[in-house]
Amino acid sequence: MNSTKIRMGMIGGGKNAFIGAVHRMAAGMDGHIELCCGALSADPHMARESGELLYLPQDRIYTGYQEMIAQESQLPADKRIHFVSIVTPNFAHFEPAMMALDHGFHVVLEKPMTLTLEEARQLQLKVAETGLLLCLTHTYSAYPMVKQARQLVKENKLGQIRKIMVEYPQGWLSTMIETDVALAAWRTDPQKSGKSGCMGDIGTHAAHLAEYISGLKIQKICADLQTFVQGRRLEDDGNILLRFDNGASGVLSASQVAAGEENALKIRIYGEKAGLEWNQQEPNTLLLKWLDAPAQIFRTGQSYLHPVTKHNTRLPAGHPEGYIEAFANIYNNFAHTILASVNGTKASEDQLDFPTAEDGVRGMKFIETVIASAQSDLKWTDF
């Protein structure tokens, strides 16, 4: 029985911040993690107000991440936090993460990992140097039916994989809303978001999902990027041809100007014997489509599913599990891995199943390779 509750501090994610609330709900879902402190905004007044709204102790509401990390590291071992969750815009990932690791804290980090590939590589080296954990929140990899899809590939149900098609259309940036909507403003600002807009924000999710389920690695890229909304500084649409390390071909399409779409992430993977299909907006269903037999429908919560799928499922069949639960799966596995370290035991393979610094570096490499390819006259750019 675990006697230690994992203590979390949060950087960013204050009042009215969408993703901060999602992280807090997910972290708290399984009862293993407690939010103990926060530097919830770069604005001191907002940081204090946000901390009070979350009933944090007055002496653990901080007005800057430097203050929080420094002071928390001085607390007794049974009081100080175990990890820091960083839910800031991209430009404010690297320095807080490096400081947290330097002070002995594990890190949960929003994606993409950093502003540049060089920063991501430095952070990966720091993780290796400290022996601490870094978890990247590629949420979609944590849905139960994504776990099942990955297992079907591992069991060779599809045979040799030949083609991967992944699409991620959204419509929320179809007009110039960044002048009025903060969530859009930083995502379309190169100083805060980085070199890429659409591909950095959602294309990285699609690329990670393709590699996670298939077990393959992207090897070559041929990219076409577009900025459709006049005055926007980063791309809002893109199409990419992919080549994987087993010779499979792929197509990745991502757009934030697909008018009328919500969050329509969808992946199809085809092998010699069968294909599979998963749609994020219908996440409890996975299709396995046979070459020479009727298609199979897998549903979350059923007894016939693989143990790793059940490990990432909370509710009986027919009860929808979605975005918050998938986020919680990442936090739950991360918390159990920390608990294993605290208790001097070894985390299970299922508990170690969360995105790491390696995934973060690949995400940043994907962004930079896509941009290089889009600017090149060559057909293929090496990943």
TORFI-894899 format. One record per residue (C-alpha): residue in one letter; residue number from 1; x, y, z. Coordinates in Angstrom, 2 decimals. Example, Ala and Ser with C-alpha at 12.3 -4.5 7.8 and 13.67 -1.06 7.14 Angstrom:
<atoms>
<atom type="a" seq="1" x="12.30" y="-4.50" z="7.80"/>
<atom type="s" seq="2" x="13.67" y="-1.06" z="7.14"/>
</atoms>
This chain:
<atoms>
<atom type="m" seq="1" x="0.00" y="0.00" z="0.00"/>
<atom type="n" seq="2" x="1.30" y="3.46" z="-0.88"/>
<atom type="s" seq="3" x="1.69" y="5.79" z="2.09"/>
<atom type="t" seq="4" x="3.11" y="8.71" z="0.10"/>
<atom type="k" seq="5" x="0.96" y="11.12" z="-1.86"/>
<atom type="i" seq="6" x="2.84" y="12.68" z="-4.75"/>
<atom type="r" seq="7" x="3.13" y="16.45" z="-4.29"/>
<atom type="m" seq="8" x="2.89" y="18.72" z="-7.33"/>
<atom type="g" seq="9" x="3.73" y="22.35" z="-8.00"/>
<atom type="m" seq="10" x="2.39" y="24.14" z="-11.07"/>
<atom type="i" seq="11" x="3.96" y="26.83" z="-13.24"/>
<atom type="g" seq="12" x="1.41" y="28.72" z="-15.34"/>
<atom type="g" seq="13" x="-2.20" y="27.62" z="-15.67"/>
<atom type="g" seq="14" x="-3.80" y="30.32" z="-13.53"/>
<atom type="k" seq="15" x="-7.25" y="31.85" z="-13.61"/>
<atom type="n" seq="16" x="-9.03" y="31.46" z="-16.98"/>
<atom type="a" seq="17" x="-6.19" y="29.34" z="-18.44"/>
<atom type="f" seq="18" x="-7.73" y="26.39" z="-20.30"/>
<atom type="i" seq="19" x="-4.93" y="23.85" z="-20.14"/>
<atom type="g" seq="20" x="-3.99" y="24.49" z="-16.50"/>
<atom type="a" seq="21" x="-7.45" y="23.43" z="-15.33"/>
<atom type="v" seq="22" x="-7.22" y="20.31" z="-17.51"/>
<atom type="h" seq="23" x="-3.90" y="19.35" z="-15.94"/>
<atom type="r" seq="24" x="-5.24" y="19.85" z="-12.42"/>
<atom type="m" seq="25" x="-8.34" y="17.74" z="-13.07"/>
<atom type="a" seq="26" x="-6.24" y="15.00" z="-14.67"/>
<atom type="a" seq="27" x="-3.60" y="15.00" z="-11.94"/>
<atom type="g" seq="28" x="-6.22" y="14.71" z="-9.22"/>
<atom type="m" seq="29" x="-8.41" y="12.06" z="-10.84"/>
<atom type="d" seq="30" x="-6.81" y="8.97" z="-9.32"/>
<atom type="g" seq="31" x="-6.04" y="10.41" z="-5.91"/>
<atom type="h" seq="32" x="-2.28" y="9.91" z="-6.07"/>
<atom type="i" seq="33" x="-1.31" y="13.55" z="-6.65"/>
<atom type="e" seq="34" x="-1.90" y="16.67" z="-4.59"/>
<atom type="l" seq="35" x="-1.38" y="20.25" z="-5.82"/>
<atom type="c" seq="36" x="0.66" y="21.89" z="-3.06"/>
<atom type="c" seq="37" x="2.00" y="25.11" z="-4.56"/>
<atom type="g" seq="38" x="2.04" y="27.21" z="-7.68"/>
<atom type="a" seq="39" x="3.49" y="30.11" z="-9.61"/>
<atom type="l" seq="40" x="0.35" y="30.33" z="-11.67"/>
<atom type="s" seq="41" x="0.91" y="33.50" z="-13.68"/>
<atom type="a" seq="42" x="3.67" y="35.87" z="-14.75"/>
<atom type="d" seq="43" x="1.44" y="38.65" z="-13.38"/>
<atom type="p" seq="44" x="1.97" y="38.76" z="-9.58"/>
<atom type="h" seq="45" x="-1.60" y="39.85" z="-8.82"/>
<atom type="m" seq="46" x="-3.05" y="37.12" z="-11.06"/>
<atom type="a" seq="47" x="-0.66" y="34.55" z="-9.57"/>
<atom type="r" seq="48" x="-1.84" y="35.33" z="-6.05"/>
<atom type="e" seq="49" x="-5.52" y="35.47" z="-6.97"/>
<atom type="s" seq="50" x="-5.26" y="32.17" z="-8.87"/>
<atom type="g" seq="51" x="-3.56" y="30.47" z="-5.93"/>
<atom type="e" seq="52" x="-6.23" y="31.68" z="-3.53"/>
<atom type="l" seq="53" x="-9.00" y="30.42" z="-5.83"/>
<atom type="l" seq="54" x="-7.36" y="26.98" z="-5.62"/>
<atom type="y" seq="55" x="-7.07" y="27.22" z="-1.79"/>
<atom type="l" seq="56" x="-3.30" y="26.94" z="-1.82"/>
<atom type="p" seq="57" x="-1.54" y="27.90" z="1.43"/>
<atom type="q" seq="58" x="-0.58" y="31.57" z="1.41"/>
<atom type="d" seq="59" x="3.11" y="30.80" z="1.90"/>
<atom type="r" seq="60" x="3.08" y="28.46" z="-1.11"/>
<atom type="i" seq="61" x="1.53" y="30.86" z="-3.58"/>
<atom type="y" seq="62" x="4.49" y="32.19" z="-5.55"/>
<atom type="t" seq="63" x="4.74" y="35.12" z="-7.93"/>
<atom type="g" seq="64" x="7.54" y="33.64" z="-10.04"/>
<atom type="y" seq="65" x="8.78" y="30.16" z="-10.94"/>
<atom type="q" seq="66" x="12.32" y="30.97" z="-9.75"/>
<atom type="e" seq="67" x="11.00" y="31.79" z="-6.29"/>
<atom type="m" seq="68" x="8.84" y="28.66" z="-6.20"/>
<atom type="i" seq="69" x="11.57" y="26.23" z="-7.25"/>
<atom type="a" seq="70" x="14.18" y="27.78" z="-4.97"/>
<atom type="q" seq="71" x="11.95" y="27.90" z="-1.88"/>
<atom type="e" seq="72" x="10.38" y="24.48" z="-2.41"/>
<atom type="s" seq="73" x="13.82" y="22.90" z="-2.68"/>
<atom type="q" seq="74" x="14.62" y="24.19" z="0.83"/>
<atom type="l" seq="75" x="11.61" y="22.55" z="2.47"/>
<atom type="p" seq="76" x="11.94" y="19.25" z="4.41"/>
<atom type="a" seq="77" x="11.73" y="16.13" z="2.26"/>
<atom type="d" seq="78" x="8.27" y="15.25" z="3.60"/>
<atom type="k" seq="79" x="6.90" y="18.70" z="2.68"/>
<atom type="r" seq="80" x="8.55" y="19.72" z="-0.58"/>
<atom type="i" seq="81" x="7.02" y="18.87" z="-3.94"/>
<atom type="h" seq="82" x="8.09" y="15.82" z="-5.94"/>
<atom type="f" seq="83" x="7.51" y="17.35" z="-9.37"/>
<atom type="v" seq="84" x="6.68" y="20.50" z="-11.28"/>
<atom type="s" seq="85" x="3.98" y="20.68" z="-13.94"/>
<atom type="i" seq="86" x="4.79" y="23.37" z="-16.52"/>
<atom type="v" seq="87" x="1.73" y="24.52" z="-18.48"/>
<atom type="t" seq="88" x="3.01" y="27.79" z="-19.94"/>
<atom type="p" seq="89" x="3.27" y="28.80" z="-23.63"/>
<atom type="n" seq="90" x="6.16" y="27.22" z="-25.55"/>
<atom type="f" seq="91" x="8.69" y="30.00" z="-24.99"/>
<atom type="a" seq="92" x="8.44" y="29.52" z="-21.20"/>
<atom type="h" seq="93" x="9.14" y="25.77" z="-21.10"/>
<atom type="f" seq="94" x="12.91" y="25.45" z="-21.25"/>
<atom type="e" seq="95" x="14.16" y="27.63" z="-18.38"/>
<atom type="p" seq="96" x="11.64" y="26.48" z="-15.73"/>
<atom type="a" seq="97" x="12.19" y="22.84" z="-16.70"/>
<atom type="m" seq="98" x="15.98" y="23.16" z="-16.50"/>
<atom type="m" seq="99" x="15.80" y="24.91" z="-13.13"/>
<atom type="a" seq="100" x="13.38" y="22.31" z="-11.74"/>
<atom type="l" seq="101" x="15.65" y="19.45" z="-12.78"/>
<atom type="d" seq="102" x="18.70" y="21.25" z="-11.37"/>
<atom type="h" seq="103" x="16.89" y="21.49" z="-8.01"/>
<atom type="g" seq="104" x="15.95" y="17.81" z="-7.93"/>
<atom type="f" seq="105" x="12.36" y="17.93" z="-9.16"/>
<atom type="h" seq="106" x="10.78" y="15.71" z="-11.77"/>
<atom type="v" seq="107" x="8.96" y="17.56" z="-14.57"/>
<atom type="v" seq="108" x="5.68" y="17.30" z="-16.46"/>
<atom type="l" seq="109" x="5.83" y="19.49" z="-19.54"/>
<atom type="e" seq="110" x="3.28" y="20.64" z="-22.10"/>
<atom type="k" seq="111" x="4.13" y="19.96" z="-25.75"/>
<atom type="p" seq="112" x="5.92" y="20.88" z="-27.89"/>
<atom type="m" seq="113" x="8.84" y="20.45" z="-25.54"/>
<atom type="t" seq="114" x="10.64" y="23.74" z="-26.12"/>
<atom type="l" seq="115" x="10.98" y="26.67" z="-28.51"/>
<atom type="t" seq="116" x="13.89" y="25.15" z="-30.47"/>
<atom type="l" seq="117" x="15.44" y="21.76" z="-31.17"/>
<atom type="e" seq="118" x="18.68" y="22.85" z="-29.49"/>
<atom type="e" seq="119" x="16.79" y="23.63" z="-26.25"/>
<atom type="a" seq="120" x="15.07" y="20.24" z="-26.43"/>
<atom type="r" seq="121" x="18.41" y="18.46" z="-26.77"/>
<atom type="q" seq="122" x="19.84" y="20.38" z="-23.81"/>
<atom type="l" seq="123" x="16.82" y="19.40" z="-21.74"/>
<atom type="q" seq="124" x="17.19" y="15.76" z="-22.75"/>
<atom type="l" seq="125" x="20.83" y="15.84" z="-21.64"/>
<atom type="k" seq="126" x="19.84" y="17.38" z="-18.31"/>
<atom type="v" seq="127" x="17.29" y="14.61" z="-17.73"/>
<atom type="a" seq="128" x="19.98" y="12.01" z="-18.39"/>
<atom type="e" seq="129" x="22.46" y="13.84" z="-16.17"/>
<atom type="t" seq="130" x="20.08" y="14.11" z="-13.19"/>
<atom type="g" seq="131" x="18.38" y="10.73" z="-13.54"/>
<atom type="l" seq="132" x="15.04" y="12.46" z="-13.00"/>
<atom type="l" seq="133" x="11.83" y="11.96" z="-14.97"/>
<atom type="l" seq="134" x="10.42" y="14.22" z="-17.64"/>
<atom type="c" seq="135" x="6.93" y="13.52" z="-18.91"/>
<atom type="l" seq="136" x="5.55" y="15.20" z="-22.03"/>
<atom type="t" seq="137" x="1.77" y="15.43" z="-22.32"/>
<atom type="h" seq="138" x="1.05" y="13.92" z="-25.74"/>
<atom type="t" seq="139" x="-2.47" y="13.25" z="-24.54"/>
<atom type="y" seq="140" x="-3.85" y="11.30" z="-27.47"/>
<atom type="s" seq="141" x="-1.38" y="8.45" z="-26.98"/>
<atom type="a" seq="142" x="-3.07" y="7.70" z="-23.64"/>
<atom type="y" seq="143" x="-6.60" y="6.84" z="-24.80"/>
<atom type="p" seq="144" x="-7.54" y="3.20" z="-24.09"/>
<atom type="m" seq="145" x="-8.28" y="2.40" z="-27.74"/>
<atom type="v" seq="146" x="-4.94" y="3.88" z="-28.81"/>
<atom type="k" seq="147" x="-3.27" y="1.46" z="-26.39"/>
<atom type="q" seq="148" x="-5.30" y="-1.36" z="-27.95"/>
<atom type="a" seq="149" x="-4.32" y="-0.26" z="-31.46"/>
<atom type="r" seq="150" x="-0.65" y="-0.24" z="-30.49"/>
<atom type="q" seq="151" x="-0.99" y="-3.73" z="-29.05"/>
<atom type="l" seq="152" x="-2.63" y="-5.05" z="-32.22"/>
<atom type="v" seq="153" x="0.37" y="-3.77" z="-34.20"/>
<atom type="k" seq="154" x="2.77" y="-5.38" z="-31.69"/>
<atom type="e" seq="155" x="0.92" y="-8.69" z="-32.09"/>
<atom type="n" seq="156" x="1.40" y="-8.45" z="-35.88"/>
<atom type="k" seq="157" x="-2.35" y="-8.49" z="-36.54"/>
<atom type="l" seq="158" x="-1.83" y="-6.05" z="-39.42"/>
<atom type="g" seq="159" x="1.24" y="-7.74" z="-40.86"/>
<atom type="q" seq="160" x="3.97" y="-5.60" z="-42.39"/>
<atom type="i" seq="161" x="2.81" y="-1.98" z="-42.22"/>
<atom type="r" seq="162" x="2.60" y="-0.31" z="-45.61"/>
<atom type="k" seq="163" x="0.77" y="2.97" z="-45.16"/>
<atom type="i" seq="164" x="-0.12" y="5.41" z="-42.37"/>
<atom type="m" seq="165" x="-2.65" y="8.20" z="-42.85"/>
<atom type="v" seq="166" x="-3.16" y="10.69" z="-40.04"/>
<atom type="e" seq="167" x="-5.20" y="13.87" z="-40.20"/>
<atom type="y" seq="168" x="-5.86" y="16.62" z="-37.68"/>
<atom type="p" seq="169" x="-8.30" y="19.27" z="-38.95"/>
<atom type="q" seq="170" x="-9.52" y="22.12" z="-36.73"/>
<atom type="g" seq="171" x="-11.43" y="25.21" z="-37.77"/>
<atom type="w" seq="172" x="-11.00" y="27.60" z="-34.84"/>
<atom type="l" seq="173" x="-8.35" y="29.78" z="-36.55"/>
<atom type="s" seq="174" x="-10.31" y="30.28" z="-39.77"/>
<atom type="t" seq="175" x="-10.40" y="34.03" z="-39.08"/>
<atom type="m" seq="176" x="-7.95" y="36.46" z="-37.47"/>
<atom type="i" seq="177" x="-9.13" y="35.80" z="-33.90"/>
<atom type="e" seq="178" x="-5.66" y="36.25" z="-32.39"/>
<atom type="t" seq="179" x="-6.32" y="39.97" z="-32.02"/>
<atom type="d" seq="180" x="-8.99" y="39.18" z="-29.41"/>
<atom type="v" seq="181" x="-8.39" y="35.65" z="-28.10"/>
<atom type="a" seq="182" x="-5.36" y="35.08" z="-25.86"/>
<atom type="l" seq="183" x="-5.29" y="31.33" z="-26.58"/>
<atom type="a" seq="184" x="-4.85" y="32.10" z="-30.27"/>
<atom type="a" seq="185" x="-2.55" y="35.11" z="-29.80"/>
<atom type="w" seq="186" x="0.46" y="33.28" z="-28.37"/>
<atom type="r" seq="187" x="0.03" y="30.28" z="-30.68"/>
<atom type="t" seq="188" x="0.40" y="32.52" z="-33.73"/>
<atom type="d" seq="189" x="3.26" y="34.59" z="-32.31"/>
<atom type="p" seq="190" x="6.72" y="33.33" z="-33.42"/>
<atom type="q" seq="191" x="8.31" y="34.79" z="-30.28"/>
<atom type="k" seq="192" x="6.06" y="32.72" z="-28.02"/>
<atom type="s" seq="193" x="5.13" y="29.68" z="-30.12"/>
<atom type="g" seq="194" x="8.33" y="29.13" z="-32.11"/>
<atom type="k" seq="195" x="8.99" y="28.64" z="-35.81"/>
<atom type="s" seq="196" x="5.75" y="26.80" z="-36.53"/>
<atom type="g" seq="197" x="2.07" y="27.43" z="-35.94"/>
<atom type="c" seq="198" x="-0.27" y="24.64" z="-37.00"/>
<atom type="m" seq="199" x="2.40" y="21.93" z="-37.26"/>
<atom type="g" seq="200" x="3.94" y="22.83" z="-33.92"/>
<atom type="d" seq="201" x="0.59" y="22.95" z="-32.17"/>
<atom type="i" seq="202" x="-1.29" y="19.96" z="-33.60"/>
<atom type="g" seq="203" x="0.91" y="18.41" z="-36.30"/>
<atom type="t" seq="204" x="3.27" y="17.20" z="-33.58"/>
<atom type="h" seq="205" x="0.38" y="15.31" z="-31.96"/>
<atom type="a" seq="206" x="-0.40" y="13.60" z="-35.27"/>
<atom type="a" seq="207" x="3.25" y="12.66" z="-35.86"/>
<atom type="h" seq="208" x="3.65" y="11.32" z="-32.32"/>
<atom type="l" seq="209" x="0.46" y="9.26" z="-32.61"/>
<atom type="a" seq="210" x="1.62" y="7.72" z="-35.90"/>
<atom type="e" seq="211" x="4.95" y="6.67" z="-34.39"/>
<atom type="y" seq="212" x="3.44" y="5.56" z="-31.07"/>
<atom type="i" seq="213" x="0.84" y="3.19" z="-32.52"/>
<atom type="s" seq="214" x="2.95" y="1.83" z="-35.38"/>
<atom type="g" seq="215" x="6.23" y="1.49" z="-33.49"/>
<atom type="l" seq="216" x="7.92" y="2.97" z="-36.58"/>
<atom type="k" seq="217" x="10.01" y="6.13" z="-36.90"/>
<atom type="i" seq="218" x="9.60" y="8.86" z="-39.50"/>
<atom type="q" seq="219" x="12.71" y="8.91" z="-41.67"/>
<atom type="k" seq="220" x="11.95" y="11.35" z="-44.51"/>
<atom type="i" seq="221" x="9.56" y="14.27" z="-44.98"/>
<atom type="c" seq="222" x="8.16" y="16.19" z="-47.94"/>
<atom type="a" seq="223" x="6.16" y="19.15" z="-46.65"/>
<atom type="d" seq="224" x="3.89" y="21.84" z="-48.05"/>
<atom type="l" seq="225" x="2.86" y="24.61" z="-45.62"/>
<atom type="q" seq="226" x="0.39" y="27.44" z="-46.15"/>
<atom type="t" seq="227" x="-0.79" y="30.55" z="-44.31"/>
<atom type="f" seq="228" x="-4.32" y="31.26" z="-45.47"/>
<atom type="v" seq="229" x="-5.44" y="33.99" z="-43.05"/>
<atom type="q" seq="230" x="-4.02" y="37.32" z="-44.21"/>
<atom type="g" seq="231" x="-1.69" y="38.92" z="-41.67"/>
<atom type="r" seq="232" x="-1.03" y="35.74" z="-39.73"/>
<atom type="r" seq="233" x="2.67" y="35.24" z="-38.98"/>
<atom type="l" seq="234" x="2.82" y="31.43" z="-38.83"/>
<atom type="e" seq="235" x="1.38" y="28.68" z="-41.03"/>
<atom type="d" seq="236" x="-2.18" y="27.57" z="-40.36"/>
<atom type="d" seq="237" x="-2.34" y="24.60" z="-42.73"/>
<atom type="g" seq="238" x="-0.03" y="21.87" z="-44.00"/>
<atom type="n" seq="239" x="0.25" y="18.58" z="-45.85"/>
<atom type="i" seq="240" x="3.19" y="16.22" z="-45.46"/>
<atom type="l" seq="241" x="4.32" y="13.06" z="-47.23"/>
<atom type="l" seq="242" x="6.17" y="10.69" z="-44.89"/>
<atom type="r" seq="243" x="8.55" y="7.76" z="-45.26"/>
<atom type="f" seq="244" x="9.02" y="5.47" z="-42.28"/>
<atom type="d" seq="245" x="12.05" y="3.42" z="-41.31"/>
<atom type="n" seq="246" x="10.51" y="0.14" z="-42.55"/>
<atom type="g" seq="247" x="9.77" y="1.63" z="-45.99"/>
<atom type="a" seq="248" x="6.10" y="2.39" z="-45.27"/>
<atom type="s" seq="249" x="4.63" y="5.53" z="-46.79"/>
<atom type="g" seq="250" x="2.53" y="8.07" z="-44.93"/>
<atom type="v" seq="251" x="0.42" y="11.16" z="-45.27"/>
<atom type="l" seq="252" x="0.00" y="13.71" z="-42.47"/>
<atom type="s" seq="253" x="-2.48" y="16.55" z="-42.90"/>
<atom type="a" seq="254" x="-3.06" y="19.23" z="-40.27"/>
<atom type="s" seq="255" x="-5.10" y="22.40" z="-40.52"/>
<atom type="q" seq="256" x="-6.50" y="25.02" z="-38.17"/>
<atom type="v" seq="257" x="-8.51" y="26.70" z="-40.94"/>
<atom type="a" seq="258" x="-10.74" y="23.71" z="-41.78"/>
<atom type="a" seq="259" x="-13.96" y="25.64" z="-41.24"/>
<atom type="g" seq="260" x="-16.58" y="23.70" z="-39.30"/>
<atom type="e" seq="261" x="-14.17" y="21.14" z="-37.83"/>
<atom type="e" seq="262" x="-13.70" y="20.85" z="-34.08"/>
<atom type="n" seq="263" x="-10.88" y="18.48" z="-33.07"/>
<atom type="a" seq="264" x="-11.09" y="15.77" z="-35.71"/>
<atom type="l" seq="265" x="-7.84" y="13.85" z="-35.16"/>
<atom type="k" seq="266" x="-8.04" y="10.53" z="-37.01"/>
<atom type="i" seq="267" x="-5.51" y="7.84" z="-37.84"/>
<atom type="r" seq="268" x="-5.57" y="4.88" z="-40.23"/>
<atom type="i" seq="269" x="-2.79" y="2.31" z="-40.44"/>
<atom type="y" seq="270" x="-2.70" y="-0.35" z="-43.18"/>
<atom type="g" seq="271" x="-0.65" y="-3.54" z="-43.27"/>
<atom type="e" seq="272" x="-0.49" y="-6.62" z="-45.48"/>
<atom type="k" seq="273" x="-3.32" y="-8.38" z="-43.63"/>
<atom type="a" seq="274" x="-5.51" y="-5.64" z="-42.12"/>
<atom type="g" seq="275" x="-5.99" y="-1.98" z="-41.37"/>
<atom type="l" seq="276" x="-7.01" y="-0.13" z="-38.23"/>
<atom type="e" seq="277" x="-8.83" y="3.15" z="-37.71"/>
<atom type="w" seq="278" x="-9.29" y="5.40" z="-34.67"/>
<atom type="n" seq="279" x="-11.06" y="8.76" z="-34.42"/>
<atom type="q" seq="280" x="-10.49" y="11.06" z="-31.43"/>
<atom type="q" seq="281" x="-14.05" y="12.39" z="-31.59"/>
<atom type="e" seq="282" x="-15.34" y="8.81" z="-31.20"/>
<atom type="p" seq="283" x="-12.57" y="7.61" z="-28.90"/>
<atom type="n" seq="284" x="-14.18" y="4.52" z="-27.37"/>
<atom type="t" seq="285" x="-14.25" y="2.73" z="-30.74"/>
<atom type="l" seq="286" x="-11.40" y="1.09" z="-32.66"/>
<atom type="l" seq="287" x="-11.91" y="-0.58" z="-36.03"/>
<atom type="l" seq="288" x="-9.81" y="-3.51" z="-37.23"/>
<atom type="k" seq="289" x="-10.55" y="-4.03" z="-40.93"/>
<atom type="w" seq="290" x="-9.50" y="-7.41" z="-42.33"/>
<atom type="l" seq="291" x="-8.45" y="-8.03" z="-45.90"/>
<atom type="d" seq="292" x="-10.49" y="-11.27" z="-46.17"/>
<atom type="a" seq="293" x="-12.99" y="-11.17" z="-43.28"/>
<atom type="p" seq="294" x="-15.60" y="-8.84" z="-41.77"/>
<atom type="a" seq="295" x="-14.31" y="-5.84" z="-39.82"/>
<atom type="q" seq="296" x="-14.02" y="-6.07" z="-36.03"/>
<atom type="i" seq="297" x="-15.19" y="-3.35" z="-33.66"/>
<atom type="f" seq="298" x="-13.31" y="-2.97" z="-30.37"/>
<atom type="r" seq="299" x="-15.00" y="-0.97" z="-27.60"/>
<atom type="t" seq="300" x="-13.52" y="0.49" z="-24.43"/>
<atom type="g" seq="301" x="-14.40" y="-1.32" z="-21.20"/>
<atom type="q" seq="302" x="-14.88" y="-4.80" z="-22.64"/>
<atom type="s" seq="303" x="-13.37" y="-7.95" z="-21.12"/>
<atom type="y" seq="304" x="-11.72" y="-9.06" z="-24.38"/>
<atom type="l" seq="305" x="-9.28" y="-6.13" z="-24.45"/>
<atom type="h" seq="306" x="-5.57" y="-6.39" z="-23.75"/>
<atom type="p" seq="307" x="-4.43" y="-5.86" z="-20.12"/>
<atom type="v" seq="308" x="-2.57" y="-2.63" z="-21.04"/>
<atom type="t" seq="309" x="-5.85" y="-1.26" z="-22.43"/>
<atom type="k" seq="310" x="-7.66" y="-2.20" z="-19.22"/>
<atom type="h" seq="311" x="-4.87" y="-0.59" z="-17.18"/>
<atom type="n" seq="312" x="-5.75" y="2.70" z="-18.90"/>
<atom type="t" seq="313" x="-9.54" y="2.31" z="-18.54"/>
<atom type="r" seq="314" x="-11.61" y="3.49" z="-15.59"/>
<atom type="l" seq="315" x="-15.27" y="3.03" z="-16.50"/>
<atom type="p" seq="316" x="-17.54" y="0.12" z="-17.50"/>
<atom type="a" seq="317" x="-18.37" y="-0.33" z="-21.17"/>
<atom type="g" seq="318" x="-20.71" y="2.28" z="-22.59"/>
<atom type="h" seq="319" x="-19.53" y="5.07" z="-20.29"/>
<atom type="p" seq="320" x="-17.57" y="7.56" z="-22.43"/>
<atom type="e" seq="321" x="-13.92" y="8.06" z="-21.54"/>
<atom type="g" seq="322" x="-12.32" y="11.05" z="-23.17"/>
<atom type="y" seq="323" x="-9.78" y="13.84" z="-23.06"/>
<atom type="i" seq="324" x="-9.54" y="14.36" z="-19.29"/>
<atom type="e" seq="325" x="-9.24" y="10.64" z="-18.63"/>
<atom type="a" seq="326" x="-6.51" y="10.28" z="-21.26"/>
<atom type="f" seq="327" x="-4.63" y="13.15" z="-19.63"/>
<atom type="a" seq="328" x="-5.14" y="11.41" z="-16.28"/>
<atom type="n" seq="329" x="-3.66" y="8.18" z="-17.65"/>
<atom type="i" seq="330" x="-0.41" y="10.02" z="-18.31"/>
<atom type="y" seq="331" x="-0.38" y="11.57" z="-14.82"/>
<atom type="n" seq="332" x="-1.34" y="8.25" z="-13.21"/>
<atom type="n" seq="333" x="1.52" y="6.34" z="-14.86"/>
<atom type="f" seq="334" x="3.94" y="9.17" z="-14.09"/>
<atom type="a" seq="335" x="2.85" y="9.26" z="-10.42"/>
<atom type="h" seq="336" x="3.28" y="5.50" z="-10.02"/>
<atom type="t" seq="337" x="6.76" y="5.72" z="-11.55"/>
<atom type="i" seq="338" x="7.70" y="8.41" z="-9.02"/>
<atom type="l" seq="339" x="6.18" y="6.31" z="-6.21"/>
<atom type="a" seq="340" x="8.29" y="3.34" z="-7.29"/>
<atom type="s" seq="341" x="11.37" y="5.56" z="-7.03"/>
<atom type="v" seq="342" x="10.32" y="6.87" z="-3.60"/>
<atom type="n" seq="343" x="9.63" y="3.33" z="-2.33"/>
<atom type="g" seq="344" x="12.79" y="1.85" z="-3.83"/>
<atom type="t" seq="345" x="10.85" y="-0.47" z="-6.13"/>
<atom type="k" seq="346" x="10.71" y="-0.88" z="-9.90"/>
<atom type="a" seq="347" x="7.91" y="0.62" z="-11.98"/>
<atom type="s" seq="348" x="6.04" y="-1.79" z="-14.23"/>
<atom type="e" seq="349" x="6.15" y="-1.58" z="-18.03"/>
<atom type="d" seq="350" x="2.59" y="-0.25" z="-18.02"/>
<atom type="q" seq="351" x="3.49" y="2.48" z="-15.51"/>
<atom type="l" seq="352" x="6.49" y="3.55" z="-17.57"/>
<atom type="d" seq="353" x="4.22" y="4.09" z="-20.58"/>
<atom type="f" seq="354" x="4.20" y="7.87" z="-20.87"/>
<atom type="p" seq="355" x="5.91" y="10.24" z="-23.36"/>
<atom type="t" seq="356" x="9.43" y="11.29" z="-22.34"/>
<atom type="a" seq="357" x="12.20" y="13.70" z="-23.29"/>
<atom type="e" seq="358" x="13.02" y="11.46" z="-26.27"/>
<atom type="d" seq="359" x="9.51" y="12.05" z="-27.63"/>
<atom type="g" seq="360" x="9.98" y="15.76" z="-27.00"/>
<atom type="v" seq="361" x="13.20" y="15.90" z="-29.02"/>
<atom type="r" seq="362" x="11.56" y="13.99" z="-31.88"/>
<atom type="g" seq="363" x="8.67" y="16.46" z="-31.79"/>
<atom type="m" seq="364" x="11.00" y="19.43" z="-32.11"/>
<atom type="k" seq="365" x="12.99" y="17.66" z="-34.83"/>
<atom type="f" seq="366" x="9.71" y="17.03" z="-36.67"/>
<atom type="i" seq="367" x="8.86" y="20.75" z="-36.56"/>
<atom type="e" seq="368" x="12.26" y="21.88" z="-37.80"/>
<atom type="t" seq="369" x="12.40" y="19.22" z="-40.54"/>
<atom type="v" seq="370" x="8.91" y="20.15" z="-41.76"/>
<atom type="i" seq="371" x="9.91" y="23.82" z="-42.00"/>
<atom type="a" seq="372" x="13.17" y="22.96" z="-43.77"/>
<atom type="s" seq="373" x="11.32" y="20.72" z="-46.22"/>
<atom type="a" seq="374" x="8.66" y="23.34" z="-46.95"/>
<atom type="q" seq="375" x="11.39" y="25.86" z="-47.76"/>
<atom type="s" seq="376" x="13.41" y="23.44" z="-49.90"/>
<atom type="d" seq="377" x="13.20" y="22.63" z="-53.61"/>
<atom type="l" seq="378" x="14.13" y="19.01" z="-52.87"/>
<atom type="k" seq="379" x="11.39" y="16.41" z="-52.84"/>
<atom type="w" seq="380" x="12.56" y="14.69" z="-49.63"/>
<atom type="t" seq="381" x="14.23" y="16.05" z="-46.50"/>
<atom type="d" seq="382" x="15.88" y="13.62" z="-44.06"/>
<atom type="f" seq="383" x="14.28" y="13.58" z="-40.61"/>
</atoms>
